[in-house]
Amino acid sequence: PTWAALSPSARTAITFIVALTLLRVVLLHFSLVGLGPDEAQYWVWAQHLEFGYFSKPPMIAWLIGGTTALCGDGEACVRVGSPLLYGGTAIAILSLAERVYASRVAGWAAYAVATLPGVWFSSGLITTDVPLIFFWAVALLAYSHFLGAHETAAANAISPAVAMGMAIGLGLLAKYAMMYFLLCAAIHAG
């Protein structure tokens, strides 16, 4: 939907999420914390992009490779994907909650996700969990559209099943734990 078509509470929540995401991006530049061992390893992987690494799928290296190609190899650029993806996760949760519940509930759900202590902490790091959580939220949103596909078939530019499949596939490239989404969806459908 267009900005004007969004509910006032959704517009307020999106404005808050964007402002919070920008704040987190700026704060990365003032961090005194160097890259941790895992982050440094992911950065090294990003120097030689592959379709997989010794212990992880490739998404983390691809993400870091993309961000460092745009802004350099400093710690802030290595980590900038984290606050950006958490902002996207909060917006996906907002969309999901607005679809399943009321607009007011959706706004509170987005605020809660965006301000969780774990999200605050993790926004200053780059880990495989960040893209996993983002793609899980997107897959869950697509799943909700898939369940109500008869209601929105004409309004969707992309099939909910295709969107869900893409989110699951990208999530698997982030962390193999995305397979649990399939198990959860099967249990829900059963």
SEVO-215273 format. One record per residue (C-alpha): residue in one letter; chain; x, y, z; residue number from 1. Coordinates in Angstrom, 2 decimals. Layout:
<pts>
   resn   chain         x         y         z   resi
      A       A         X         Y         Z    NUM
...
</pts>
This chain:
<pts>
   resn   chain         x         y         z   resi
      P       A      0.00      0.00      0.00      1
      T       A      0.98      3.61     -0.45      2
      W       A      2.04      5.77      2.48      3
      A       A     -1.35      7.53      2.50      4
      A       A     -3.18      4.19      2.54      5
      L       A     -1.42      3.09      5.72      6
      S       A     -3.18      3.56      9.03      7
      P       A     -1.96      6.48     11.18      8
      S       A     -0.55      4.06     13.75      9
      A       A      1.35      2.17     11.01     10
      R       A      2.79      5.42      9.64     11
      T       A      3.87      6.43     13.16     12
      A       A      5.44      3.02     13.79     13
      I       A      7.30      3.05     10.46     14
      T       A      8.58      6.57     11.15     15
      F       A      9.79      5.40     14.58     16
      I       A     11.47      2.31     13.10     17
      V       A     13.23      4.32     10.39     18
      A       A     14.44      6.91     12.94     19
      L       A     15.61      4.17     15.33     20
      T       A     17.40      2.36     12.49     21
      L       A     19.17      5.56     11.44     22
      L       A     20.20      6.17     15.06     23
      R       A     21.62      2.65     15.29     24
      V       A     23.54      3.12     12.03     25
      V       A     25.02      6.40     13.31     26
      L       A     25.90      4.84     16.68     27
      L       A     27.86      2.10     14.89     28
      H       A     30.36      4.76     13.84     29
      F       A     31.02      5.65     17.50     30
      S       A     31.37      2.09     18.77     31
      L       A     34.62      1.34     20.53     32
      V       A     34.09     -2.40     20.22     33
      G       A     36.23     -4.12     17.61     34
      L       A     35.03     -7.06     15.58     35
      G       A     34.58    -10.25     17.57     36
      P       A     36.17    -13.50     16.37     37
      D       A     33.04    -14.65     14.50     38
      E       A     32.51    -11.22     12.93     39
      A       A     36.14    -11.12     11.79     40
      Q       A     35.79    -14.59     10.30     41
      Y       A     32.64    -13.51      8.42     42
      W       A     34.49    -10.43      7.14     43
      V       A     37.31    -12.67      5.83     44
      W       A     34.72    -14.84      4.11     45
      A       A     33.24    -11.70      2.53     46
      Q       A     36.60    -11.06      0.84     47
      H       A     36.14    -14.31     -1.12     48
      L       A     32.43    -14.85     -1.74     49
      E       A     31.41    -18.49     -2.07     50
      F       A     28.19    -20.52     -1.97     51
      G       A     29.02    -21.82      1.49     52
      Y       A     31.74    -21.97      4.11     53
      F       A     33.12    -24.49      6.55     54
      S       A     30.41    -24.09      9.16     55
      K       A     27.84    -21.65      7.78     56
      P       A     25.78    -20.92      4.71     57
      P       A     26.86    -17.92      2.61     58
      M       A     24.32    -15.17      3.42     59
      I       A     26.38    -13.56      6.19     60
      A       A     29.41    -13.21      3.90     61
      W       A     27.23    -11.93      1.05     62
      L       A     25.63     -9.37      3.36     63
      I       A     28.99     -8.14      4.64     64
      G       A     30.41     -8.20      1.12     65
      G       A     27.57     -5.96     -0.04     66
      T       A     27.80     -3.47      2.80     67
      T       A     31.59     -3.21      2.70     68
      A       A     31.52     -2.75     -1.07     69
      L       A     29.29      0.29     -0.51     70
      C       A     31.00      1.94      2.46     71
      G       A     34.36      0.32      3.19     72
      D       A     35.90     -2.26      5.51     73
      G       A     35.52     -0.45      8.84     74
      E       A     33.66     -2.11     11.71     75
      A       A     30.60      0.07     11.16     76
      C       A     30.35     -0.96      7.52     77
      V       A     30.83     -4.62      8.38     78
      R       A     27.97     -4.38     10.92     79
      V       A     25.57     -1.97      9.18     80
      G       A     23.48     -4.82      7.75     81
      S       A     22.36     -5.70     11.26     82
      P       A     20.40     -2.55     12.16     83
      L       A     19.04     -2.35      8.61     84
      L       A     17.73     -5.92      8.72     85
      Y       A     16.30     -5.43     12.21     86
      G       A     14.44     -2.37     10.88     87
      G       A     13.10     -4.56      8.07     88
      T       A     12.13     -7.24     10.58     89
      A       A     10.14     -4.74     12.66     90
      I       A      8.32     -3.55      9.52     91
      A       A      7.55     -7.15      8.52     92
      I       A      6.16     -7.79     12.02     93
      L       A      4.12     -4.57     11.74     94
      S       A      2.64     -5.81      8.44     95
      L       A      1.95     -9.26      9.86     96
      A       A      0.30     -7.94     13.02     97
      E       A     -1.75     -5.44     11.03     98
      R       A     -2.96     -8.30      8.84     99
      V       A     -3.78    -10.62     11.73    100
      Y       A     -4.81     -8.12     14.41    101
      A       A     -5.74     -4.44     14.55    102
      S       A     -3.62     -1.45     13.55    103
      R       A     -3.02     -0.41     17.15    104
      V       A     -1.78     -3.88     18.07    105
      A       A      0.45     -3.87     14.99    106
      G       A      2.13     -0.65     16.05    107
      W       A      2.83     -1.99     19.53    108
      A       A      4.17     -5.25     18.08    109
      A       A      6.57     -3.29     15.86    110
      Y       A      7.69     -1.09     18.77    111
      A       A      8.24     -4.17     20.92    112
      V       A     10.35     -5.95     18.30    113
      A       A     12.36     -2.83     17.49    114
      T       A     13.19     -2.09     21.12    115
      L       A     13.77     -5.57     22.55    116
      P       A     16.98     -5.60     24.63    117
      G       A     18.36     -8.45     22.52    118
      V       A     17.68     -6.51     19.34    119
      W       A     19.36     -3.40     20.80    120
      F       A     22.45     -5.46     21.62    121
      S       A     22.46     -7.48     18.42    122
      S       A     22.05     -4.36     16.26    123
      G       A     25.64     -3.51     17.13    124
      L       A     26.94     -6.89     15.94    125
      I       A     26.77     -8.88     12.73    126
      T       A     25.74    -12.50     13.22    127
      T       A     23.95    -15.18     11.23    128
      D       A     20.89    -14.74     13.44    129
      V       A     20.13    -11.27     12.07    130
      P       A     19.30    -12.30      8.48    131
      L       A     17.66    -15.50      9.79    132
      I       A     15.23    -13.49     11.93    133
      F       A     14.51    -11.10      9.05    134
      F       A     13.75    -13.88      6.55    135
      W       A     11.73    -15.77      9.17    136
      A       A      9.53    -12.70      9.70    137
      V       A      9.12    -12.22      5.94    138
      A       A      8.29    -15.92      5.50    139
      L       A      5.72    -15.69      8.29    140
      L       A      4.14    -12.66      6.63    141
      A       A      4.03    -14.52      3.29    142
      Y       A      2.58    -17.58      5.06    143
      S       A     -0.24    -15.45      6.46    144
      H       A     -0.95    -14.18      2.96    145
      F       A     -0.77    -17.75      1.65    146
      L       A     -3.39    -18.85      4.17    147
      G       A     -5.67    -16.04      3.00    148
      A       A     -4.64    -16.24     -0.68    149
      H       A     -8.24    -16.33     -1.89    150
      E       A     -8.82    -12.92     -0.28    151
      T       A     -5.86    -11.12     -1.80    152
      A       A     -4.94    -13.01     -4.99    153
      A       A     -5.66    -10.07     -7.29    154
      A       A     -3.91     -7.54     -5.06    155
      N       A     -0.56     -9.37     -4.85    156
      A       A      2.15     -8.68     -7.40    157
      I       A      3.81    -11.95     -6.38    158
      S       A      2.20    -15.18     -5.30    159
      P       A      2.26    -15.67     -1.51    160
      A       A      3.61    -19.20     -2.05    161
      V       A      6.47    -17.88     -4.19    162
      A       A      7.24    -15.12     -1.67    163
      M       A      7.22    -17.64      1.16    164
      G       A      9.47    -20.01     -0.81    165
      M       A     11.91    -17.20     -1.58    166
      A       A     12.02    -16.09      2.08    167
      I       A     12.57    -19.66      3.26    168
      G       A     15.28    -20.22      0.64    169
      L       A     17.08    -17.00      1.56    170
      G       A     16.66    -17.84      5.24    171
      L       A     18.33    -21.20      4.63    172
      L       A     21.22    -19.32      3.04    173
      A       A     21.45    -17.35      6.29    174
      K       A     21.25    -20.20      8.80    175
      Y       A     20.17    -23.81      8.52    176
      A       A     17.77    -23.31     11.44    177
      M       A     15.35    -21.86      8.87    178
      M       A     14.34    -25.50      8.26    179
      Y       A     12.38    -25.28     11.50    180
      F       A     10.03    -22.85      9.77    181
      L       A      8.93    -25.68      7.49    182
      L       A      8.36    -27.93     10.49    183
      C       A      6.33    -25.21     12.25    184
      A       A      4.25    -24.53      9.12    185
      A       A      3.59    -28.27      8.70    186
      I       A      2.48    -28.57     12.34    187
      H       A      0.23    -25.51     11.92    188
      A       A     -1.28    -26.88      8.71    189
      G       A     -1.79    -30.32     10.26    190
</pts>
